[in-house]
Amino acid sequence: MGIEKNYPKVYLDVCCLCRPFDDQSSIRIRLEMTAVLEIIRLCTINELNLITSEAIIEEISNIPDNNKRIRVEKLLSTSREHIFIDEEIISRMHEIIAMGGDAMDSLHIACAEKGDALFISTDDDLITFIIGHKNIHINGYNPVTWLEEEGR
């Protein structure tokens, strides 16, 4: 039996997971799409560990475009860890809501904290919220920024 390495864990929110299938007419969207696909590639070759959650699965299930939903679900196939929502996560979500967080965003943050993962989103306001609260126990990044900082 070999020793399993601990690869960095990443929690891509649904905005990120949808980015490859968004309208690519904006340079920002194209850059973020490329960054998200690179992160997925790194998960595929086991340099990163993609974390999913019941919150992600539920949010994806609400994507009205069936083709887009299927393609987004396929990106999750590289995941090796799934966070199940429990009382601890619900309690933490309510704490984050009390800090001013949106309910769904707070649930995602609580899931990422439970998974001890980096939180990656294309939502600038959400990243600013995470960075601005010292009581949030994860780091939040835009996918492009994170790849640049990591030198990948």
C-alpha positions as CSV (number, residue, x, y, z in Angstrom):
1,M,0.0,0.0,0.0
2,G,1.3,3.4,-1.0
3,I,1.1,6.5,1.1
4,E,-1.6,8.8,-0.1
5,K,-0.5,12.4,-0.6
6,N,-2.4,15.3,0.8
7,Y,-3.1,17.5,-2.2
8,P,-4.5,21.0,-1.7
9,K,-8.3,21.0,-1.5
10,V,-10.4,23.4,-3.7
11,Y,-14.1,24.2,-3.4
12,L,-15.3,25.7,-6.7
13,D,-18.6,27.4,-6.3
14,V,-21.3,27.0,-8.9
15,C,-20.4,30.3,-10.6
16,C,-16.9,28.8,-11.3
17,L,-18.3,25.5,-12.4
18,C,-20.6,27.3,-14.9
19,R,-17.9,29.6,-16.2
20,P,-16.8,27.3,-19.0
21,F,-20.3,27.3,-20.4
22,D,-21.0,31.1,-20.1
23,D,-21.0,33.6,-23.0
24,Q,-17.3,34.0,-23.8
25,S,-17.6,37.4,-25.4
26,S,-15.9,39.1,-22.4
27,I,-12.2,38.8,-21.9
28,R,-12.7,38.4,-18.1
29,I,-15.1,35.5,-18.7
30,R,-12.6,33.9,-21.1
31,L,-9.7,34.2,-18.6
32,E,-11.8,32.8,-15.8
33,M,-13.0,30.0,-18.0
34,T,-9.4,29.1,-18.8
35,A,-8.4,29.2,-15.1
36,V,-11.4,27.1,-14.1
37,L,-10.6,24.5,-16.7
38,E,-6.9,24.5,-15.6
39,I,-8.0,23.9,-12.0
40,I,-10.2,21.0,-13.1
41,R,-7.2,19.6,-15.1
42,L,-5.1,19.8,-12.0
43,C,-7.7,17.8,-10.1
44,T,-7.8,15.3,-12.9
45,I,-4.1,14.7,-12.6
46,N,-4.3,14.6,-8.8
47,E,-2.4,17.8,-8.1
48,L,-5.5,19.2,-6.5
49,N,-8.4,17.7,-4.7
50,L,-11.8,19.0,-5.8
51,I,-14.4,19.1,-3.0
52,T,-18.1,19.0,-3.7
53,S,-21.1,19.3,-1.4
54,E,-24.8,18.7,-1.2
55,A,-25.1,22.5,-1.6
56,I,-23.3,22.4,-5.0
57,I,-25.3,19.4,-6.2
58,E,-28.6,21.1,-5.2
59,E,-27.7,24.4,-6.9
60,I,-26.6,22.6,-10.1
61,S,-29.8,20.7,-10.1
62,N,-31.6,24.0,-10.5
63,I,-29.8,25.0,-13.7
64,P,-32.7,25.3,-16.2
65,D,-30.7,24.5,-19.3
66,N,-30.5,20.7,-19.3
67,N,-27.3,20.6,-21.6
68,K,-25.5,23.1,-19.4
69,R,-26.5,21.2,-16.2
70,I,-25.2,18.0,-17.6
71,R,-21.9,19.6,-18.7
72,V,-21.5,21.2,-15.3
73,E,-22.2,17.9,-13.5
74,K,-19.5,16.3,-15.6
75,L,-16.9,18.7,-14.2
76,L,-17.6,17.3,-10.8
77,S,-16.5,13.8,-11.9
78,T,-13.0,14.7,-10.8
79,S,-14.1,15.2,-7.2
80,R,-12.7,12.8,-4.5
81,E,-14.5,14.3,-1.5
82,H,-18.1,15.2,-0.8
83,I,-19.4,17.3,2.1
84,F,-22.7,16.3,3.5
85,I,-24.8,19.0,5.2
86,D,-25.2,18.3,8.9
87,E,-26.2,20.3,12.0
88,E,-22.7,21.7,12.4
89,I,-22.7,23.1,8.8
90,I,-26.3,24.5,9.3
91,S,-25.2,26.2,12.6
92,R,-22.1,27.6,10.9
93,M,-24.2,28.8,8.0
94,H,-26.3,30.8,10.4
95,E,-23.2,32.4,12.0
96,I,-22.0,33.5,8.6
97,I,-25.5,34.9,7.7
98,A,-25.3,36.9,10.9
99,M,-22.1,38.4,9.6
100,G,-24.0,39.6,6.5
101,G,-23.6,36.7,4.2
102,D,-26.3,35.5,1.7
103,A,-27.9,32.3,2.8
104,M,-26.7,30.1,-0.1
105,D,-23.2,31.7,-0.1
106,S,-23.0,31.1,3.6
107,L,-23.9,27.5,3.1
108,H,-21.1,27.1,0.6
109,I,-18.6,28.8,2.9
110,A,-19.6,26.5,5.7
111,C,-19.2,23.5,3.5
112,A,-15.7,24.6,2.3
113,E,-14.7,25.3,5.9
114,K,-15.8,21.8,6.9
115,G,-13.7,20.4,4.0
116,D,-10.7,22.6,4.9
117,A,-10.6,23.8,1.3
118,L,-9.7,26.9,-0.6
119,F,-12.8,28.7,-1.8
120,I,-12.7,29.7,-5.4
121,S,-15.4,31.9,-7.0
122,T,-15.9,34.3,-9.9
123,D,-18.2,36.4,-7.6
124,D,-16.1,39.4,-6.6
125,D,-18.5,40.4,-3.8
126,L,-18.4,36.9,-2.3
127,I,-14.6,36.9,-2.4
128,T,-14.5,40.3,-0.8
129,F,-16.9,39.1,1.9
130,I,-14.7,36.1,2.7
131,I,-11.5,38.2,2.8
132,G,-13.1,40.9,4.9
133,H,-14.2,38.6,7.8
134,K,-11.5,37.2,10.0
135,N,-14.0,34.8,11.5
136,I,-14.3,33.0,8.2
137,H,-11.8,30.2,8.3
138,I,-11.0,29.7,4.7
139,N,-9.2,31.7,2.0
140,G,-11.3,33.0,-0.9
141,Y,-9.9,33.6,-4.4
142,N,-10.9,34.3,-8.0
143,P,-9.6,31.4,-10.1
144,V,-7.3,33.6,-12.2
145,T,-5.8,35.3,-9.2
146,W,-5.3,32.0,-7.4
147,L,-3.5,30.4,-10.3
148,E,-1.3,33.4,-10.7
149,E,-0.4,33.5,-7.0
150,E,0.4,29.8,-7.1
151,G,2.6,30.3,-10.1
152,R,0.8,27.6,-12.1
